[in-house]
Amino acid sequence: MALIVQKYGGTSVANPDRIANVANRVVRGWRDGNKMVVVLSAMAGETDRLINLAKELSEDPDARELDVLLATGEQVTVSLFSMFLRSQGVPATSLLSHQARIYTDRAYGRARIIGIDTARIKEELKKGRIVTVAGFQGVDEVGNITTLGRGGSDTTAVAIAAALKADLCEIYTDVDGIYTTDPRVYPKARKLDRISYDEMLELASMGAKVLEIRSVGFARRYSVPLVVRSSFSGEPGTLVTVEDEAMEIVPVSGVALSRNDARVTITRVPDRPGVALHLFQPVADANIVVDMIIQNTSIDGHTDLTFTVPKGDLKKTLEIVKPVAADIGAERVLSEENIAKVSIVGVGMKNNAGVAARMFEAMAAENINILMISTSEIKISCVIEDRHGELAVRVLHDAFGLDIPPPKKRGTSF
Amino acid sequence: MALIVQKYGGTSVANPDRIANVANRVVRGWRDGNKMVVVLSAMAGETDRLINLAKELSEDPDARELDVLLATGEQVTVSLFSMFLRSQGVPATSLLSHQARIYTDRAYGRARIIGIDTARIKEELKKGRIVTVAGFQGVDEVGNITTLGRGGSDTTAVAIAAALKADLCEIYTDVDGIYTTDPRVYPKARKLDRISYDEMLELASMGAKVLEIRSVGFARRYSVPLVVRSSFSGEPGTLVTVEDEAMEIVPVSGVALSRNDARVTITRVPDRPGVALHLFQPVADANIVVDMIIQNTSIDGHTDLTFTVPKGDLKKTLEIVKPVAADIGAERVLSEENIAKVSIVGVGMKNNAGVAARMFEAMAAENINILMISTSEIKISCVIEDRHGELAVRVLHDAFGLDIPPPKKRGTSF
């Protein structure tokens, strides 16, 4: 008998039929003797419907009230889900965030979970009930309703699994696991059986939309065994876990493509100490996340500075950077939105020399021009021209043989 | 500067335009320097939409979960309402039942308010904010969500007004006040300026659907000055208040028609002590409210017993009564659904002899057959054939001259 937390996304509970379907899956786990906690998202389309309602009354809806509004989406799902279970004679109880006691800070629309008091959940589980919890939402210390932002239900599920020390946290979605790359971009993409938290974090931050990145960080920090699988099939999915012996012994596990970033270049920046601080402090103060930064070697006391920011923040970034650039005596501020970022990710990279070279070589062979490069211990990212995005994914997928299932490690590793 | 509680029903907040409209009315009160608490219902049609969703998943939805579901209706309205106010630069805050601390018992679907801790509402008012409160709902002592039943938002408003000792509680609806009778039944119906709590209670219980009956009882118990008025016009509405000198000096204030009841007759019941108890105890145990009971004079030790129950409870009543009737040796159990109940109501009745006679005379003149009669201090009700319902209303309205505004009392009353 295990304690299992399951999370079902919006497409899995999009209508009463699908809710009944998913509920039957939950009941099977419960009949097998497991304790079940089910975290649900709003029905697909519901959050957008509510946002549109809000937009009819306010161009820029108040953040606190928008959260009160959006929280109804999951409230509808958990109540429908629980009443279906009860109509089948299965004991079930829905809990909203103030009942499940999911406490967050007061950052409306992007709140962070700071604690969960599991007493009520445990009490309901002890009664033998299936507990359904409204995902995506929490309450602050005085009971204001907050939401965690898009994909927040993943975080709710992992946080509850961590707080309950659950044996497993299953994230049910409309794809059947984590792939070596997006199958819509490259049909040769292969489903992974296992992936490490670190690789998953890199892939998630790279734009793989299967798992919300905060939920992966949470899972890693509290060692929550996480499975990503489909609610529409019986396939086993992908286990996200600590890097271990059983992992595939390959240098690269996946290729990710992201089109979220824009590039800003400031030319002929006087190469003086403190210049970078002058430029990036106000950007950071505006809560804009700068991803890559590249500074060319200084020539005649001047340098070119290039960095990327999320496309949605480009306008604001330019507004901030232009006066500063003028102030410090730089020449021009240029920007470019038609860029893509292609990344290869793999824990095996650490022990494999030449991975970067192989990446650059494969791209060069197809005349894909690399504009910027950044690396971490388990990731290499290249900014390229937008039009080369899909081609780069296919080329790299082939270059690292990701379509071929690698042999499993046996015995002691060396 | 006054403390005003306003309640707007579903048709008044049926869409974003109407919400904006109503909000502007609230803002006028607030700009005049009043403290404003606004209780809102779900958008018209929303509760039915949610019930239909529930019915798709369960024929007989679990009561607790249905309340969780239905509570989203008002949550949507209060958040939209508050974000509109905020977008206009007016400080506003929505409060759900667990935030406004509206405590009820645990009778899901028909919960009773047992207390309100007004600390949070007062705190928000002190900050100069307009407070919007989700009507129709509460929480029990452990935080489960409950709903008060249809029309429950009226009760929420009156209860908050009572708890805050508000100067006024205004119930905004789609009609502009309390009428001498339903204007759709008789266009000569006249709007009343004032009506006593007692009269309003009788009218509400008689099927006048403008005010939920529990809210009137609440208002009377805590002497909350209540005004019923239209959100679509600037008309002053009707004040529901204690019976006083300023009331119209008429024996009858209104005529009500109800088609909610069915009649059950048990023939040749042996006239023994305890027989009535035998029959009515199991009916009461099944939570069926018996309205009128008539027992004919006993002939040869037998009597006929006739009573009315809500139409929706007729089937269940017959199931209960038939075996008991057989048991005690009664002859037959008959039932009739094609009945109507017409009532005249007025505090002036107490001091006016001959009101009943005038009622019977008016009906006899039109050959309306009276099947049952019941009276209270300020009400006379007659059960008649269903087809005579509207005719009876018009005849009685004319007989008591309700279309003519009566003179106001002047000086000392005698």
Contacts between the chains, C-beta under 8 A, distances in Angstrom:
chain1	res1	chain2	res2	distance
A	16	B	53	6.8
A	16	B	56	3.9
A	16	B	57	5.1
A	19	B	57	6.4
A	20	B	57	6.5
A	50	B	76	7.3
A	53	B	16	6.8
A	53	B	76	7.4
A	53	B	80	6.3
A	54	B	79	7.9
A	54	B	80	6.6
A	54	B	83	6.1
A	56	B	16	4.0
A	57	B	16	5.1
A	57	B	19	6.4
A	57	B	20	6.5
A	57	B	80	5.4
A	57	B	83	5.9
A	57	B	84	4.2
A	57	B	87	6.8
A	58	B	83	4.8
A	58	B	84	5.9
A	58	B	86	7.1
A	58	B	87	3.6
A	59	B	87	6.9
A	60	B	87	7.1
A	61	B	83	4.6
A	61	B	87	7.3
A	62	B	82	6.9
A	62	B	83	4.6
A	62	B	86	4.1
A	62	B	87	7.1
A	64	B	93	7.5
A	65	B	79	4.5
A	65	B	80	7.7
A	65	B	82	4.6
A	65	B	83	3.9
A	65	B	86	6.7
A	65	B	94	5.9
A	66	B	79	7.2
A	66	B	83	6.5
A	68	B	75	6.3
A	68	B	78	7.1
A	68	B	79	3.9
A	68	B	82	7.8
A	68	B	94	5.4
A	68	B	96	7.2
A	69	B	75	7.4
A	69	B	76	6.1
A	69	B	79	3.8
A	69	B	80	6.5
A	69	B	83	7.4
A	71	B	75	7.4
A	72	B	72	3.9
A	72	B	75	5.0
A	72	B	76	5.5
A	75	B	68	6.3
A	75	B	69	7.4
A	75	B	71	7.3
A	75	B	72	5.0
A	75	B	75	7.4
A	76	B	50	7.3
A	76	B	53	7.4
A	76	B	69	6.1
A	76	B	72	5.5
A	78	B	68	7.1
A	79	B	54	7.9
A	79	B	65	4.5
A	79	B	66	7.2
A	79	B	68	3.9
A	79	B	69	3.9
A	80	B	53	6.3
A	80	B	54	6.6
A	80	B	57	5.3
A	80	B	65	7.7
A	80	B	69	6.5
A	82	B	62	6.9
A	82	B	65	4.6
A	82	B	68	7.8
A	83	B	54	6.1
A	83	B	57	5.9
A	83	B	58	4.9
A	83	B	61	4.6
A	83	B	62	4.5
A	83	B	65	3.9
A	83	B	66	6.5
A	83	B	69	7.4
A	84	B	57	4.2
A	84	B	58	5.9
A	86	B	58	7.2
A	86	B	62	4.1
A	86	B	65	6.7
A	87	B	57	6.8
A	87	B	58	3.6
A	87	B	59	6.9
A	87	B	60	7.1
A	87	B	61	7.3
A	87	B	62	7.1
A	93	B	64	7.5
A	94	B	65	5.9
A	94	B	68	5.4
A	96	B	68	7.2
A	96	B	145	7.5
A	98	B	98	5.4
A	98	B	143	6.4
A	99	B	143	5.2
A	99	B	144	7.4
A	143	B	98	6.4
A	143	B	99	5.2
A	144	B	99	7.5
A	145	B	96	7.4
